[in-house]
Amino acid sequence: MKTRPFLAALAAIAVLSGCQAARLNPPVDAEIAADADFVVDETEIVVVTPSQTEARNLMRRAAPLGYEMIANDRLDALGLRMLTVRIPANQDGASAIRELESLEPGVTAGVNHAYVPQRQSSSGAAALEYAPDLMRWSPGGCSAVAPIGVLDAKLVGPARLNVTSANFSRRDASERALHGTQIVTLINDSGLLRTPRVFHADVVSPNARIGDTASVDSMLRGLNWLMGRNVRVINVSLAGPYNKILDRAFTNAERAGAVIVAPAGNAGPGQNVRYPAAFASTIAVTAVDANAQVYRNAVRGQRIDFSAPGVDIAIRLPARQTYATGTSFAAPFVTMRIAADPELARMTRVAAIRRQLSASVADLGAAGRDPVYGFGLIRAPQACSDA
């Protein structure tokens, strides 16, 4: 799509300004510029601050300049206060970010980027229920020792019966948007976990320009809700641009003990790992088929951590059987692997979990970690392995 000039400038400044407030790790400028048009609403800016004091001071100084506060959220579990702000009509986003961050030290401001489900068409023609065998998972399943959180689209139909759910979307998505229902059903009914406890946050809304998409503010509200309920193993099957608000919030979440698993992305082998998977604070997952070959549309990159089944995955919805393909559907297998392992569930740092998981994978592709398969194919925990 064509990039509007002020959005390109906005995206670049969004990561260059205000970095004194938090330690951020943005990608190269060209990657940022390529995503400049991938926003939910170009008139909105999202701001996070350490406390209500900074938020109050910021708006006291910003309101006379024409800024309008749309929402003020307490994100106590993330240690943040989030403001969603409408910029003045005579100002562009780039200068608004610069100005807001100059008004109050410690705040981080950025655009309200869009994040989309990583699902692509699947015929099911070659579908087999191969995932447990490929992962060497015992047919009897494994007990879930940790609750699982899901940030995704709304639940449709009976899938919501076994789930604690809350709605943080900007607008209700279509009943045809099955992505969230498929992800939750996969966790609930794959046979890998016995009696999983699932907490689901609806963060996806319809967008006329982009399609079903999650916004930065919705994702942070949902993440805060999950962590406030002591849910620490979290699946986010969404992908999109680098965003420094998400960077700061996901880093805070990891420091508070959250393990966030995300799909690497379906943009093709010529593209880099998408966000939030590309954050150092998350675990990035790519998809393989029944023959342990990488999904043809999966991205590549050094930030890929693990491979998991994600091609022609059979998912039994209450009314019908569906088949799903994409890195979206590989991520839950890694999430379930972590939730089924008492040792991993006790760990509070993503780097430690990454090291522990990498010791039990099946190496694929080039020896050792590589940009196609990461460390390799995820395997079942020893307690429920069918060796």
N, C-alpha and C positions, 0 to 999 in steps of 0.2 A: 504494500500500500504506500501511497505517497506520504512522505514525512513533511509536516508543516514546520517551517523554519523556527518559529518561536519555541515549539515543543522540543526540537533538537537541542536548542540552546538551554532550555529548561532542564532537560535530562542531564546534560553535562554539568551544569552548575549544581544540580541536586546532589551530586556526589562529591563535588569539590568544596562546597561551602559547608560550614557548620560541623566539620569533622572533629573539631576540638571537643565536641560534646560526648563523643563515643568513639571507640576504636573500630573503624569500619574497613572493609576490604573490597572496594569496588573493582570491577573488571576494567579493561582498556576502554578508552573513549569511544572507539569505533563501535564496540558492542553496545555501549550505552546509547549512542546516537541511533543505532539501528532499531532500538526499541522505543524511540521517543514518542511514537504515535499510539503506543499500546497502553492507553489510560482509560479509566472508567469515565472521568469527567474532567476536562482540561481546565475548568474554572475552580476546581477544588485543590487545596493543599492540606496534607495531613501533617500534624506536628506532634511530636512526643516530647515530654518534659519529665524531669525527675520527680516533681511533686506539684501539688495544687498551687503552691506559692509562686513557682515559675510560670505556671499556666495563667494565673490571675494577673501577674505582672505583665506578661506578654500581651494579653488581650486588652489590658488597660491602656497600653501604649499603641496597640494596633488598631483598636476600634476607631479612634479619631482619624486614622489614615484611610478608612473606608473598608476595613476587613470585617467580615460578618462571621460570627461563630455559628456553625451548623450543629455541632455536637460536641459535648465535653464528657469524656468517658474516663472513669477510674479503672485502671488496669492494675489492681493491687497485686495480683499474682505475678505480674511481670515487672513490678516496681516502677510503673510508668503512669503518667496522665496523658491521654490522647485527645487532641483537639482536631476537629475537621472544620476547615475554614474556607469561606468563599472569598476569593480575591476581588479587589476593586475592579470595576468594569474597564477602567482606563489603564490597567496595568497587566503586563504579561506574567506568566508563571515564573520565569527565571528570576526576574527582579523581585517578585513576591517572596520567593524562597530566600534570596539574599537579604531582603529587608527584615523578614520575620526572624531570621537567625541572628541578625545584628541587634535586634531589639532586646533580646534576653539571652545572656550566656547560658549554655547548658541545654538549649533546645535543639532538636533536629527536625528539619522540615523537608518535605519531599512531595512528589506527585502521587496521586492515587492510582497506581498502576493496576493492570488487569492480569488475572491469573486464571488459566483455563484448564478444564479436565484433559488429561492426556489419554484420550480414548480415540481409536480409529476403527474403521469398519472391519468386521470379522464375519466371514461366511459360515464358520463352524465346519466347513467341509472336511478339514483334517483334524477336527477337535477330538481329543481323547482326554480323559481325566488323568493326565499324565503327571501333574504337579507333585503329588505325594511320592510317586515312584522316583521321579527325577531328583527330588530332595532327600530320598531315602527316609521318608517319614513313615512311622508305624501306622498300619491301618486303624489301630485303636485310638489314635490321636494322643494328645498330650494336654495335661491340665494347664490352663492359663493362670499364671501366678501373678499377673499384673493386669489391671484394666487397660483397655485400649481406647484411645480417643481418635475420632475421625473428623477432619475438617473437609467438607465436601458439599455436594448439592442436596436438596431436600430429599426426604424419604417418601416413597410412594407406596401406598398399600400396606399389607400386613408386615412388611419388613420392619416397621417401626415398633412392633409389639415386644421385641426382645432388646430394645435399645432405649437408653435415656437420651432424649433429644431436646435441643433448643434451637431457636431460629434467630440468626444474626444477619440474614440477607437484607439487602436494600429493597428488593421487590421479589415477590414469590415467583419462582421459576415454573416452567411448564410441567404438567404431569408427565410429559413425554421425556423429560430430562431424567433418565434412569441411572446416571453415573453414580450418584451417591448411594442409591439403593443397591446397585451391583457391588460396590465396594463393601458396604456393610454386610450384604448377604454372603459375599466371599469370606469375610472374617467369621461370620456366624455359622456358616453351613458348608465350609470346605472339607470338614472332617479332620482338619489338622488340630483344632482346639476343642476341648470339651468345656462346655458351659462358659464361654467367654463373656466378660462384662464389657459392653460397648457403650461409649458415650459419643454422641454424634452432634456436631455443630453445623447447622445449615448456613453456609457463607456464600452461596452462589446465587446470582440474580441474572435475569435476561438482560442483554445489552443489544440494542438495535444494530450497532456497528460491528461488534466483535462476536456476539453470541453469548451463551451461558458463560458467566465469568464471576470470579471472586475479586472483591476490591481489598485494598490494603486494610482499610478500617474494619471491614467485616471479618477479615482473617484474624486481626488482633483481638477483636471482641470475642471471637470463638475460641482462640487459643487461651485467652485469659480465663474464660469460663471453664475450660477443661482443666487447667492447672489449679484453679480455685477448688476443684473437686478432687484434687490429688491424683489426677490422671497424668501420668508421666511418659507413657509410651504412646506416641501420637502419629497417625498416618495422615499425610497431606498429599493426596493424589492430584495436585494442581501444579502448573508451571507457568512461568512468565519472566519478566525482566528483573534485572538487579534493582533493588529498592533499598535505600539506606534506612528507612523506617523499619522495614522487615528485618534488615541486618541487625539493627540495634535490638529489636524485640526478640528475635530468635536467639541472639547471643545471651540476652537476659534469661530467656527460657532455659537454655542449656546450662547456664550457671546455677539455675534453680533446680536442676536435676532432670529436665525434660529430655527425652530422646525422640527426635522428630525424623521420620523417614519420608522421603519424597521421591518422585519419579524424575529420572534424568531428562526426559523429554522426547518427543516424537518428531522433531523438526528435520530429521535426516542426518546421515553420517557426516555431512559437511559442516554441521553446526556444533556449538559448544553446549555443555551441560547448562540447563536452565535453572532458574531459582524458584523455590528455596533450596532445591537439591544441591546447588553449587556452593552454598554457604558451608564454611568449615564446621559450623555448629549443627549440621544435619547429616544424615546418611543418604547418599545418592544411589538409586537403583536403576539398572537397565533391565531389558526384557530379553528372554531367550525362548526358543520353541522346544518342542518335545525332543528334538535332537541336540539340544544345548547349543544351538546356533543363534547368534544375536538377531534380534528383530531388525528387519531391513530398514525401518525408518527411525531407529533409535539414534540419538545423538552420540557423539564420541567426546572423550576428554579425560584429562588426568584426574578430574574430580569424581569420576565414577568409582563407587566403592564396591558394589556387589551386583551380581546377576541373579535373576529369579525368573520362574515361569511367567510369561506374559503374552503369549501368542495363542489365539484360539482357546481361551480359558472358558470352560463350561461353568455357567452360573445359573443355578435353579431358582428362578423367581417363583413366587407362589402360583402364578397363573400360567407360566410358560418357562421353557428353558431358553436362556440367551447365551451368546458367545461373545467374548470381549477380547480385544487385542490392544496392546499399548503398554508403555512403561507405567501407566496408572495402575495396572493390574498386577504388575510385578512387585511394586512397593509393599502391598499388604502381606505378601509372603515373608518379607524380611521383618515387617512389623510383628507378625505372628510368631516368627522365630524368636524374637527378643522377648515377647510376652510369655513365651513358654519356657524360658530358661531362668531358673531362680538366681543363678550367678549374675547373668546380665541384668536382670530386673533390679538387682541391688546396686548396680553401678550408677554413678551420677555424672559421669563425663563421657561424652560421645567418643572422644579419642580412645578411651579405654575399651569401650564396647566395640569400636571398629577393630582394634587390635585383637580382641578376643574372638570375634567372629571370623577374622581373616585366618585364624589358625585352624579352622575346621572346614573351610570351603574346598570345593573341587576346582583346581586350577584349570582355566580355559584359555584358549588363545596363546599368546606369547607367555613364556615362563614368568611367573611372578605377577605383580600388578601391571595391568596394561590399560590403555585408553578405550578399549572396546568392552571388556568384561570386568574391569576393576580387579579386585583380588580373586574373583571367581564365583562359581555357583554356590549359593547358600545351601547348607545342609541342615538336617534336623538336629536338635540338641540330643546329646547322648542318651538322655532319659527316655526319649521316644523315637529313637532311631531304629529303622528296619534295615540293619546292615546286610 
